[in-house]
Structure formats: structure tokens, C-alpha cells
Amino acid sequence: MFIDDVKAALRVTSSAYDVEISNLIQASIIDMQIAGVNEPEDVENLSAIIKVAIITYCKMNFGNREDYDNLKKSYDEQKAQLKSNSNFHTWSFSK
């Protein structure tokens, strides 16, 4: 399960934070969708580049991070790259 990958990246071994981590995963997906990044909603079938962005988002927002600014910069850059890649972005044009 993807939550286990995120927990490993966060160095979390118990299930005490599963709800918070699940909420962060969903929040990151919604944040990317708002930004225009399209990806299947099934978190078990995400591409590797999306998984890395989600993990970065979770690291950035889990607990009190001293490296928040660096993680935020990294996440914003990953999101921008995904937005500009036609494989992850559906372009819409207004008339």
C-alpha cells in the first residue's frame, strides 16, 4: 500500500498517524489537481514522479519540520514540472 511507502519516508513505524498521513496524501493529490496536474485518483496506481511529489508534500506537512522551506521549494518545483508536462496536464482553452 502507498501509505506504507509514505510512512517509510517519514520514518514512521506505528499506525498511530495513519489517519493524518492518509489525509496528507489526499490533500497533496487535491493540491496538484487544483494546480492542473491530472493523475488517477487511485493512489495505488500513481506514477513514480507523482509518488515522489506526494511524499515531499507529506514530509513538508508532517510534524514540525525545520526544513519546511526547502521541502516547500522542492514540492513547488515538482508540481510546476508536472504542470508543464503534457502527460500530466490536460490543456483547456477558453474561447
C-alpha positions in Angstrom: 0.0 0.0 0.0 1.2 3.5 -0.8 0.7 4.7 2.8 3.4 2.3 3.8 5.8 4.0 1.3 4.9 7.4 2.8 5.3 6.1 6.3 8.7 4.7 5.5 9.8 8.1 4.0 8.6 9.8 7.2 10.4 7.2 9.3 7.0 6.3 11.0 6.7 2.7 12.1 3.4 2.7 14.0 -0.2 3.1 12.8 -0.8 5.9 15.2 -0.5 8.5 12.5 -2.2 6.7 9.6 -5.3 9.0 9.5 -3.1 12.1 9.4 -0.8 10.6 6.8 -3.8 9.5 4.7 -5.2 13.0 4.9 -1.9 14.5 3.8 -1.8 12.1 0.8 -5.3 13.2 -0.2 -4.5 16.8 0.4 -1.4 16.6 -1.9 -3.4 15.0 -4.7 -6.1 17.7 -4.4 -3.4 20.4 -4.3 -1.9 19.1 -7.5 -5.3 18.7 -9.2 -6.1 22.3 -8.3 -2.8 23.3 -9.9 -3.8 21.4 -13.1 -1.9 18.2 -12.6 -4.0 15.2 -13.6 -3.5 11.7 -12.3 -5.8 8.8 -11.5 -7.4 9.1 -8.1 -6.4 5.6 -7.2 -3.3 6.2 -5.1 -2.1 2.6 -5.5 -1.6 3.2 -9.3 0.2 6.5 -9.2 3.3 7.1 -11.4 6.6 7.3 -9.6 7.0 11.0 -10.2 3.6 11.7 -8.6 4.5 9.5 -5.7 7.7 11.4 -5.1 5.8 14.7 -5.1 3.2 13.3 -2.7 6.0 12.1 -0.4 7.6 15.5 -0.5 4.3 17.2 0.4 3.8 14.8 3.3 7.3 15.4 4.6 6.7 19.1 4.3 3.5 19.0 6.3 4.0 16.2 8.8 5.1 17.4 12.2 7.2 20.4 12.9 9.8 20.5 10.1 12.9 22.6 10.4 13.4 22.0 6.7 9.9 23.1 5.7 11.1 25.9 3.4 13.4 23.6 1.5 10.7 20.9 1.2 8.1 23.6 0.1 10.5 24.8 -2.6 11.1 21.2 -3.8 7.4 20.4 -3.8 6.5 23.6 -5.7 9.2 22.8 -8.3 8.0 19.2 -8.7 4.4 20.4 -9.1 5.5 23.0 -11.7 7.3 20.4 -13.7 4.3 18.1 -13.6 2.0 21.0 -14.7 4.2 21.7 -17.7 4.4 18.1 -18.8 1.6 17.1 -21.2 1.5 13.6 -19.8 0.2 15.0 -16.5 -1.7 18.0 -17.7 -4.9 18.3 -19.7 -4.8 21.6 -21.5 -8.1 23.5 -21.8 -8.6 26.6 -23.9 -11.2 29.1 -23.4 -13.0 30.7 -26.3 
